[in-house]
């Protein structure tokens, strides 16, 4: 019996360490799906006694990371779908990062091999209550020669190149976020037993995720709010975000839009990122908008590392002034230099 429990634990850990890949493979076979289907697919691969609520939390984080990378998008009706495959980089440094649809892996590897290159896949691991699991995969391409020919070939396979300079020009800007007109607002109705929270920009918590405060009703609030389903709710229900313009009227936001509003509301209070001279790395607390993450990811000298709620971007100290200008302008984030 003891051996059986040990074997079951080892098997569970083995599956969790490729959790994101299981989900990617499942979603790659479909045009789109809902979050609860991904929870069911991961659960199907694990022993029956693994908590479904814990798996649900892991799947949420895998989805968030894939959205942050720019691999997934959420459609109307909260269905999830891979974005078409694309790469970001500069021709002159021969290094590109692959984003979007997981189903192109084999095709891209064959193309890269024809040009003497390689596809590196770095599995991002994160801790959970039931053990370490795979949060996501960073996919980078290194081409040793004939870069222009390689780019011409992948374009024939509907894999788009986004130049880094072009990406920089399209980065979101919190100063361009505006409340819509009153005519576009709608009545927000509260659901029984759902958790409602408002975003407190004055809170000193280092992560945006720690600045959400529970509220009992929407009366008197004019701010960013979110609602979360109860633990025993149907897995078809997901977290939703709204900006209230009056006690019961507002407009719904996507998770990415809500994230930008968090940066905007915290602009004058606590938006900082640490750069360590000793480690030559930029440490960012919490989640980032997808295009900002992609832009920073392309500046790195080696693979980006994720530790709990922090993203560690290996950056040379000579790059910091240029990066800080962009972060201040786009997100209102200041760079705190530490040893």
C-alpha positions as CSV (number, residue, x, y, z in Angstrom):
1,X,0.0,0.0,0.0
2,X,2.8,2.4,0.9
3,X,4.6,1.6,-2.4
4,X,1.3,2.3,-4.3
5,X,1.0,5.7,-2.7
6,X,4.7,6.5,-3.5
7,X,4.2,5.4,-7.1
8,X,1.1,7.5,-7.4
9,X,2.9,10.5,-6.0
10,X,5.8,10.0,-8.5
11,X,3.4,9.6,-11.4
12,X,1.5,12.8,-10.3
13,X,4.7,14.8,-10.2
14,X,5.8,13.5,-13.6
15,X,2.5,14.6,-15.2
16,X,2.5,18.0,-13.5
17,X,6.0,18.8,-14.8
18,X,4.5,18.7,-18.3
19,X,1.1,20.2,-17.4
20,X,1.3,23.2,-19.8
21,X,2.4,20.9,-22.7
22,X,-0.6,18.6,-22.0
23,X,-2.9,21.6,-22.2
24,X,-1.2,23.0,-25.3
25,X,-1.4,19.7,-27.1
26,X,-5.1,19.4,-26.3
27,X,-6.0,23.0,-27.4
28,X,-3.8,22.6,-30.5
29,X,-6.2,19.9,-31.7
30,X,-9.3,22.2,-31.4
31,X,-10.3,25.4,-33.0
32,X,-11.2,26.8,-29.5
33,X,-12.3,25.5,-26.1
34,X,-13.4,26.7,-22.6
35,X,-11.3,26.7,-19.5
36,X,-13.2,23.9,-17.8
37,X,-12.3,21.6,-20.8
38,X,-8.6,22.2,-20.1
39,X,-9.2,21.4,-16.4
40,X,-10.9,18.2,-17.4
41,X,-8.1,17.2,-19.8
42,X,-5.4,17.7,-17.1
43,X,-7.5,15.9,-14.5
44,X,-8.0,13.0,-16.9
45,X,-4.2,12.4,-16.9
46,X,-3.9,12.4,-13.1
47,X,-5.0,10.1,-10.3
48,X,-8.7,10.5,-9.2
49,X,-7.8,11.8,-5.8
50,X,-5.9,14.9,-7.0
51,X,-8.0,18.0,-6.0
52,X,-9.9,19.4,-9.0
53,X,-9.9,22.9,-7.4
54,X,-6.1,22.8,-7.1
55,X,-5.9,21.7,-10.8
56,X,-8.3,24.6,-11.7
57,X,-5.9,27.1,-10.0
58,X,-2.9,25.6,-12.0
59,X,-4.8,25.8,-15.3
60,X,-5.7,29.4,-14.6
61,X,-2.0,30.3,-14.1
62,X,-1.1,28.3,-17.3
63,X,-3.7,30.3,-19.2
64,X,-2.5,33.6,-17.8
65,X,1.1,32.9,-18.6
66,X,0.1,31.9,-22.2
67,X,-1.9,35.1,-22.5
68,X,1.1,37.1,-21.2
69,X,3.4,35.5,-23.7
70,X,0.9,36.2,-26.5
71,X,0.2,32.6,-27.3
72,X,-3.5,32.5,-26.4
73,X,-6.4,34.8,-26.8
74,X,-9.9,34.8,-25.2
75,X,-12.8,35.0,-27.6
76,X,-16.3,36.4,-26.9
77,X,-18.1,33.9,-24.7
78,X,-14.7,33.3,-22.9
79,X,-13.6,30.6,-25.3
80,X,-9.8,30.2,-25.6
81,X,-7.9,29.9,-28.8
82,X,-4.3,29.9,-29.9
83,X,-3.2,32.9,-31.9
84,X,-1.7,32.2,-35.4
85,X,2.0,31.4,-35.2
86,X,4.5,34.3,-35.4
87,X,8.0,35.1,-34.5
88,X,9.5,38.3,-33.1
89,X,13.2,39.4,-33.4
90,X,15.8,41.3,-35.4
91,X,17.3,39.9,-38.5
92,X,20.8,41.3,-37.6
93,X,21.2,39.2,-34.4
94,X,19.9,35.9,-35.8
95,X,17.7,35.3,-32.7
96,X,13.9,35.0,-32.7
97,X,11.2,34.0,-30.3
98,X,8.3,31.8,-31.4
99,X,4.8,32.6,-30.3
100,X,1.3,31.5,-31.0
101,X,-0.1,28.2,-32.1
102,X,1.5,25.1,-30.5
103,X,0.7,22.9,-33.5
104,X,3.5,24.3,-35.6
105,X,6.3,22.9,-33.5
106,X,7.4,20.0,-35.7
107,X,7.0,22.1,-38.9
108,X,9.2,24.9,-37.5
109,X,11.8,22.4,-36.2
110,X,12.2,20.9,-39.7
111,X,12.5,24.4,-41.3
112,X,15.1,25.5,-38.8
113,X,17.2,22.3,-39.3
114,X,17.3,23.1,-43.0
115,X,19.1,26.4,-42.2
116,X,21.5,25.0,-39.6
117,X,19.6,26.4,-36.7
118,X,17.9,25.1,-33.6
119,X,14.7,25.5,-31.6
120,X,15.2,25.8,-27.8
121,X,12.3,25.0,-25.6
122,X,12.6,26.1,-22.0
123,X,10.0,24.7,-19.6
124,X,9.0,27.2,-17.0
125,X,8.4,25.4,-13.7
126,X,6.4,26.8,-10.7
127,X,5.5,25.5,-7.3
128,X,1.9,24.7,-6.2
129,X,0.3,23.0,-3.2
130,X,0.4,19.7,-5.0
131,X,4.0,20.0,-6.3
132,X,6.0,21.6,-9.0
133,X,4.3,22.0,-12.4
134,X,5.0,23.3,-15.9
135,X,3.6,26.8,-16.1
136,X,4.6,27.3,-19.8
137,X,7.2,27.0,-22.5
138,X,9.5,29.7,-23.9
139,X,10.4,28.9,-27.5
140,X,13.5,30.6,-29.0
141,X,15.0,30.2,-32.5
142,X,18.7,30.6,-33.3
143,X,19.7,30.7,-36.9
144,X,23.4,30.3,-37.8
145,X,23.3,31.5,-41.4
146,X,21.0,32.5,-44.3
147,X,18.6,34.4,-42.1
148,X,16.8,36.1,-45.0
149,X,16.2,32.8,-46.7
150,X,14.9,31.3,-43.5
151,X,12.5,34.2,-43.0
152,X,11.3,34.0,-46.6
153,X,10.7,30.2,-46.2
154,X,8.6,30.5,-43.0
155,X,6.5,33.2,-44.5
156,X,5.4,30.6,-47.1
157,X,4.1,28.6,-44.1
158,X,1.9,31.5,-42.8
159,X,4.3,32.2,-39.9
160,X,4.5,36.0,-39.6
161,X,7.7,38.0,-38.6
162,X,7.1,40.9,-36.3
163,X,10.2,43.1,-36.2
164,X,11.2,44.3,-32.8
165,X,11.2,47.9,-33.8
166,X,7.6,47.5,-35.1
167,X,6.6,45.9,-31.9
168,X,8.0,48.8,-29.8
169,X,5.9,51.2,-31.8
170,X,2.7,49.3,-31.0
171,X,3.2,48.8,-27.2
172,X,0.2,49.8,-25.2
173,X,0.2,53.1,-23.3
174,X,-1.7,53.7,-20.0
175,X,-2.0,57.3,-20.9
176,X,-4.3,56.3,-23.8
177,X,-6.8,54.5,-21.6
178,X,-10.1,56.4,-21.4
179,X,-13.5,55.7,-19.9
180,X,-16.1,55.2,-22.6
181,X,-19.1,57.4,-22.9
182,X,-22.1,57.0,-20.6
183,X,-24.1,55.6,-23.5
184,X,-21.9,52.5,-23.8
185,X,-22.2,51.7,-20.0
186,X,-24.5,48.9,-18.9
187,X,-26.0,47.9,-15.6
188,X,-23.7,45.5,-13.7
189,X,-25.7,43.0,-11.7
190,X,-24.0,41.1,-8.7
191,X,-24.2,37.4,-8.6
192,X,-25.1,35.6,-5.3
193,X,-22.1,34.2,-3.4
194,X,-19.6,35.6,-5.9
195,X,-16.6,37.4,-4.4
196,X,-16.5,41.1,-5.4
197,X,-13.3,43.1,-5.0
198,X,-12.1,46.6,-5.9
199,X,-8.5,47.5,-6.9
200,X,-6.8,49.7,-4.2
201,X,-4.0,51.6,-5.9
202,X,-2.9,53.1,-2.6
203,X,-2.1,49.7,-1.1
204,X,1.7,49.1,-0.6
205,X,1.7,45.5,-1.6
206,X,4.5,44.9,-4.1
207,X,2.2,42.9,-6.5
208,X,-0.9,44.2,-8.2
209,X,-2.5,40.9,-7.3
210,X,-2.2,41.8,-3.6
211,X,-4.1,45.1,-3.9
212,X,-7.5,43.7,-4.4
213,X,-9.9,44.4,-1.4
214,X,-13.2,42.6,-0.7
215,X,-16.3,44.7,-1.0
216,X,-19.8,43.8,0.1
217,X,-21.7,45.6,-2.6
218,X,-21.1,47.9,-5.6
219,X,-22.8,50.9,-3.9
220,X,-20.6,54.0,-3.7
221,X,-17.7,52.5,-5.9
222,X,-16.3,54.2,-8.9
223,X,-13.3,52.2,-9.8
224,X,-11.9,49.0,-11.2
225,X,-13.6,45.9,-9.8
226,X,-13.5,42.2,-10.4
227,X,-15.8,39.3,-9.5
228,X,-14.8,35.7,-8.8
229,X,-17.1,32.6,-8.8
230,X,-17.4,30.7,-5.5
231,X,-15.2,27.6,-5.1
232,X,-18.1,25.2,-5.7
233,X,-19.3,27.1,-8.8
234,X,-19.5,25.5,-12.2
235,X,-16.1,25.4,-13.9
236,X,-17.8,27.1,-16.8
237,X,-17.7,30.3,-14.7
238,X,-14.6,32.5,-14.8
239,X,-13.3,35.6,-13.2
240,X,-14.6,38.9,-14.8
241,X,-13.4,42.5,-14.6
242,X,-15.4,45.7,-14.8
243,X,-14.8,49.5,-14.5
244,X,-17.6,51.1,-12.6
245,X,-18.6,54.6,-13.6
246,X,-21.5,54.8,-11.1
247,X,-22.8,52.5,-8.3
248,X,-24.4,50.0,-10.7
249,X,-23.2,50.9,-14.2
250,X,-19.9,50.2,-16.0
251,X,-18.2,48.3,-18.8
252,X,-16.6,44.9,-18.9
253,X,-12.8,44.6,-19.5
254,X,-10.7,41.8,-20.8
255,X,-8.0,40.5,-18.5
256,X,-5.3,42.4,-20.5
257,X,-7.3,45.7,-20.3
258,X,-7.8,45.2,-16.6
259,X,-4.1,44.7,-16.2
260,X,-3.4,48.0,-18.0
261,X,-5.9,49.8,-15.8
262,X,-4.0,48.5,-12.7
263,X,-0.8,50.1,-14.0
264,X,-2.6,53.3,-14.7
265,X,-4.3,53.6,-11.3
266,X,-1.1,52.8,-9.5
267,X,1.0,55.2,-11.6
268,X,1.5,57.7,-8.9
269,X,2.0,55.2,-6.0
270,X,3.8,52.0,-6.4
271,X,4.9,51.0,-9.9
272,X,8.5,49.8,-9.7
273,X,10.8,47.2,-11.2
274,X,14.1,46.3,-9.7
275,X,17.4,46.0,-11.7
276,X,20.2,44.1,-10.0
277,X,23.7,45.1,-11.0
278,X,25.1,42.0,-9.4
279,X,22.7,39.6,-11.2
280,X,22.5,41.7,-14.4
281,X,18.7,41.1,-14.4
282,X,15.4,43.0,-14.3
283,X,12.9,41.7,-11.7
284,X,9.3,42.4,-12.4
285,X,6.6,41.6,-9.9
286,X,3.3,40.1,-11.1
287,X,1.9,39.8,-14.6
288,X,2.7,42.0,-17.7
289,X,0.7,43.0,-20.8
290,X,1.6,40.5,-23.6
291,X,3.4,42.9,-25.9
292,X,5.4,44.4,-23.1
293,X,6.5,41.0,-22.0
294,X,7.4,40.1,-25.5
295,X,9.4,43.3,-26.0
296,X,11.4,42.7,-22.7
297,X,11.8,39.1,-23.6
298,X,13.6,40.1,-26.8
299,X,16.1,42.3,-24.9
300,X,17.4,39.5,-22.7
301,X,20.9,38.0,-22.8
302,X,19.6,34.5,-21.9
303,X,16.2,32.8,-21.1
304,X,13.7,34.6,-19.0
305,X,13.2,33.0,-15.6
306,X,10.0,33.0,-13.6
307,X,10.0,32.6,-9.8
308,X,6.5,32.5,-8.2
309,X,5.0,35.9,-9.2
310,X,8.2,37.4,-10.5
311,X,9.7,37.4,-14.0
312,X,13.4,37.7,-14.1
313,X,14.7,39.2,-17.4
314,X,18.5,38.8,-17.8
315,X,19.5,42.3,-19.1
316,X,22.9,43.9,-19.5
317,X,23.2,47.1,-17.4
318,X,24.0,49.2,-20.6
319,X,20.4,48.4,-21.8
320,X,18.7,49.7,-18.6
321,X,18.4,53.5,-19.6
322,X,16.6,52.7,-22.9
323,X,14.3,50.1,-21.3
324,X,13.4,52.5,-18.5
325,X,12.4,55.2,-20.9
326,X,9.9,52.7,-22.5
327,X,8.6,51.4,-19.2
328,X,8.0,54.9,-17.8
329,X,6.3,56.1,-20.9
330,X,4.1,53.0,-21.5
331,X,3.3,51.7,-18.0
332,X,4.4,54.4,-15.6
333,X,7.0,52.0,-14.1
334,X,10.2,53.3,-12.6
335,X,13.4,51.2,-12.5
336,X,14.9,50.9,-9.0
337,X,18.6,50.1,-9.2
338,X,19.9,47.7,-6.5
339,X,23.2,45.8,-6.0
